[in-house]
């Protein structure tokens, strides 16, 4: 099964613009057996299925991550930062 190397996770914010986080595939698999993706800090972590379904993974003790509105796959020619 082929998976996309990078995604943009788009979170709806209360302000005028949405928050976009770039995540990359890691070598880990989540509970559902799909790849785990994380941002460059390692704080934002998500399991993303081959159908684009996202399950956010808490990376800290009191973290309660919200679900993104959209996980947009990025191609090889996409820019490195949103």
Residue pairs with C-beta under 8 A, 6 or more apart in sequence:
1 50
3 25
3 34
3 35
3 48
3 50
4 25
4 48
4 73
4 74
5 24
5 25
5 74
5 76
6 22
6 23
6 24
6 25
6 37
6 73
6 74
6 78
7 22
7 23
7 37
7 48
7 71
7 72
7 73
7 74
8 20
8 21
8 22
8 23
8 70
8 71
8 72
8 74
8 82
9 20
9 21
9 22
9 23
9 44
9 46
9 54
9 68
9 70
9 71
10 18
10 19
10 20
10 68
10 69
10 70
10 71
10 72
11 18
11 19
11 20
11 21
11 66
11 68
11 69
12 18
12 19
12 69
13 19
18 69
20 82
21 39
21 44
21 68
21 82
22 39
22 40
22 74
22 80
22 81
22 82
23 37
23 38
23 39
23 44
23 45
23 46
24 37
24 38
24 39
24 40
25 35
25 36
25 37
26 35
26 36
26 37
26 38
28 35
28 36
29 35
29 36
29 47
30 36
30 47
30 55
30 57
31 47
31 55
32 47
32 49
32 55
34 47
34 48
34 49
34 50
35 47
35 48
36 45
36 46
36 47
36 57
37 45
37 46
37 47
37 48
38 44
38 45
38 46
39 45
42 59
43 59
43 60
44 59
44 65
45 56
45 57
45 59
46 54
46 55
46 56
46 57
46 68
46 71
47 54
47 55
47 57
48 54
48 55
48 71
52 71
52 73
54 67
54 68
54 71
56 65
56 66
56 67
56 68
57 65
58 64
58 65
